[in-house]
Amino acid sequence: MVKVKRLVLDVLKPHQPGALEFCRQIAASGEGYRVCLKVDEVDENTQTLQLEICGEDLALESIERVIADMGASLHSIDLVEAHNPADAD
């Protein structure tokens, strides 16, 4: 079964919640998720972020739900890394 190991997402979010809480909520949405957030742009009401999320088996649907629940929106999926364990043989 192919598993998604890494995603890089372009996200637009309001200033609140802050970056730390935003990362915590996304990391909490799956087991073993690691989240790296980079602020690319700031305007009066929003921030444009680059999120890198790594884990053993990422669930994009759950991540999207958490992003939306915090008032943010997913603009694009900029990178996907997937792994087929059968390839390891």
ABEGO torsion letter per residue (X at the ends): XBBBABBBBBBBBBAOBBAAAAAAAAAAABBGBBBBBBBABBBAABBBBBBBBBBABBBAAAAAAAAAAAGBBBABBABBBBBBAAAAX
